Amino acid sequence: MPSAEPAFPHDETAYDRRRLRQWLAGEARADGVTRRRLLTMLAATAAATALPELSPARAADSPIVKPVPPERFILRGTNAETRWDALRGTGHHTPNELFFVRNHTATPVLDADEWRLRLWGDGLRGAPGEDRPVEFGYDDLRALPSVTRTAFVECAGNGRTHYTTQQGEPVTGTAWTLGAIGVARWRGVRLSDVLRRARLSSQAVDVQPRGLDAEYVTGGENLGRVRRPLPLSKALNDVLLAYEMNGEPLPYDHGYPVRVLVPSWVGISSIKWVGDIQVSAQPLFSPWNTTFYRLYGPSYPPEGSAPLGRQTIKSAFELATGATFAAGEGQVLHGRSWSGAGGIARVDVSTDGGTNWRRARLHDDARSGTWTRWSVPWKPRTPGATHLLARATDTAGHTQPDVAVPNTQGYLFNAVVKHPVTVV
């Protein structure tokens, strides 16, 4: 019998714990979900519980394929958060072996030779006399004109824990600090090219990629495989079907053989291990744009905000939490800032908890869809504990606030993060 867990479908941490146990035990339980039950779960998303932390110790038999050593990652159930001090000196692109992992279940190990991408739905025009799905194999995709794009992938809950630690707001979900982001150089084909070859109809409005990982089971309900609709305008703009990451075939944990890449949007949009894409002449809905990935709370309508799209603005230091510095010794602090709304135009840094600010030196041009590295010199003089702060401004005019507007699921944290350090 499945173990008893809280029946909150939006509590990702409880789900991750239970699903990890199931995978390690070789179990796979799934019950059907009715429309009435789905609507009940929708109504329940306004509830909030205290944010739990997971142990950073790695399981002997991980649902993640690549090594996730504790000096590089913090394990969070089926997920692995990159440690920011591990990124120091790695260059603009996150090495594949350091890229964070966000899994709903366990990483599937798929065979590219057997993989097929199936496009179907009433948003496609059937060939003359026919009305059937269109399929592409791995070699079919690689034979199409390719493009290469540098872009970040970031979980919508990145920074979630700071709602609680900095603002005292209880939220649900995996307790990410700021390490649920990575930037890579992706190579693949334009989704727009594939849609047109599949005979896209002028009536199409939404496309919905679906992954080939195991079905998502939570609170005793089977919500099916991870899937999330995109408006056609975004799908035809800059979305890729990516098969390479930093010059190599996609690693298993990052979507091999093919994943969706949706630049600047919340990571759930970039479906890994994509197996089919529904093309629809009507708006599409799934738990991942109804129950999950909307904003709920006092500042939002009872039914929640619109489904999340673009990511927000953030900054992080390439330092371990609680790092120690010697008084009187010159240092150079390094960090990275990014925004879903544009490139980074400016970063200001405070080394005294926010009393004084200095402009950081930017090491990258302001480019949309990726981060900008920066640095600032510092010679600490007074022993004791302090906080380092970094505040970014993007090319669209957004600046990180002191306080993020709370929501029950802890999405889109954008406030300046207080990074504790000690001077000795």
Stockholm file with secondary structure:
# STOCKHOLM 1.0

chainA/1-424         MPSAEPAFPHDETAYDRRRLRQWLAGEARADGVTRRRLLTMLAATAAATALPELSPARAADSPIVKPVPPERFILRGTNAETRWDALRGTGHHTPNELFFVRNHTATPVLDADEWRLRLWGDGLRGAPGEDRPVEFGYDDLRALPSVTRTAFVECAGNGRTHYTTQQGEPVTGTAWTLGAIGVARWRGVRLSDVLRRARLSSQAVDVQPRGLDAEYVTGGENLGRVRRPLPLSKALNDVLLAYEMNGEPLPYDHGYPVRVLVPSWVGISSIKWVGDIQVSAQPLFSPWNTTFYRLYGPSYPPEGSAPLGRQTIKSAFELATGATFAAGEGQVLHGRSWSGAGGIARVDVSTDGGTNWRRARLHDDARSGTWTRWSVPWKPRTPGATHLLARATDTAGHTQPDVAVPNTQGYLFNAVVKHPVTVV
#=GR chainA/1-424 SS CCCCCCCCTTCHHHHHHHHHHHHHHTCCCCCCCCHHHHHHHHHHTTCCCCCCCCCCCCCSSCSSSSCCCTTTEEEETTEEEECGGGGTTCCSSCCGGGSCBCCSSCCCCCCTTTCEEEEESTTBCCCTTCCCCEEEEHHHHHTSCCEEEEEEEECTTTTTHHHHHTTCCCCCSCCCCSCSEEEEEEEEEEHHHHHHHTTBCTTCCEEEEEECSCCCEETTEECCSCBCCEEHHHHTTTCEEEEEETTEECCGGGTTTCEEECTTBCGGGSCSSEEEEEEESSCCCCTTTTTSSSCCSTTSCTTCSSCCCBCCCEEEESSCTTEEECTTCCEEEEEEEECSSSCEEEEEEESSTTSSCEECEECSCCCTTSCEEEEEEECCCSCEEEEEEEEEEETTSCBCCSSCCCCTTCCCCCSCCCEEEEEC
#=GC SS_cons         CCCCCCCCTTCHHHHHHHHHHHHHHTCCCCCCCCHHHHHHHHHHTTCCCCCCCCCCCCCSSCSSSSCCCTTTEEEETTEEEECGGGGTTCCSSCCGGGSCBCCSSCCCCCCTTTCEEEEESTTBCCCTTCCCCEEEEHHHHHTSCCEEEEEEEECTTTTTHHHHHTTCCCCCSCCCCSCSEEEEEEEEEEHHHHHHHTTBCTTCCEEEEEECSCCCEETTEECCSCBCCEEHHHHTTTCEEEEEETTEECCGGGTTTCEEECTTBCGGGSCSSEEEEEEESSCCCCTTTTTSSSCCSTTSCTTCSSCCCBCCCEEEESSCTTEEECTTCCEEEEEEEECSSSCEEEEEEESSTTSSCEECEECSCCCTTSCEEEEEEECCCSCEEEEEEEEEEETTSCBCCSSCCCCTTCCCCCSCCCEEEEEC
//
